[in-house]
Amino acid sequence: GYDYPGDVRTVDVHIRRLREKIETTPSAPKYIHTKWGVGYYFQR
């Protein structure tokens, strides 16, 4: 409900799952990159 603050790792989990689906090697991403301290970005 509205009182649940959520989880701080929710976005990280979704990004990991996306990488598993679209990257050939998820541990060395080619498309979804992490900019430490900022967030994620997509690169073609």
C-alpha positions as CSV (number, residue, x, y, z in Angstrom):
1,G,0.0,0.0,0.0
2,Y,0.9,3.7,0.3
3,D,2.7,3.1,3.6
4,Y,5.2,0.7,2.1
5,P,8.4,2.6,1.3
6,G,9.6,0.2,-1.3
7,D,13.0,-1.3,-1.7
8,V,16.1,0.6,-2.7
9,R,17.2,-2.3,-5.0
10,T,14.1,-2.5,-7.1
11,V,15.6,-0.6,-10.1
12,D,18.8,-2.6,-9.8
13,V,16.9,-5.9,-10.0
14,H,14.9,-4.7,-13.1
15,I,18.1,-3.6,-14.8
16,R,19.8,-6.9,-14.1
17,R,16.8,-8.8,-15.5
18,L,16.8,-6.6,-18.6
19,R,20.5,-7.2,-19.1
20,E,19.9,-11.0,-18.8
21,K,17.4,-10.7,-21.6
22,I,19.1,-8.4,-24.1
23,E,22.8,-8.7,-23.5
24,T,24.9,-11.5,-24.9
25,T,27.2,-11.3,-21.8
26,P,25.3,-9.6,-19.0
27,S,28.5,-9.2,-16.9
28,A,30.0,-7.1,-19.6
29,P,27.1,-5.0,-20.8
30,K,27.1,-3.6,-24.3
31,Y,23.7,-1.7,-24.2
32,I,22.7,-0.9,-20.6
33,H,25.5,0.8,-18.7
34,T,25.9,2.0,-15.2
35,K,27.2,5.6,-14.5
36,W,28.3,5.3,-10.8
37,G,26.6,7.9,-8.6
38,V,24.2,8.9,-11.4
39,G,22.2,5.9,-12.7
40,Y,21.9,3.9,-15.9
41,Y,22.0,4.7,-19.5
42,F,21.3,2.9,-22.8
43,Q,23.9,3.0,-25.5
44,R,23.3,1.7,-29.1
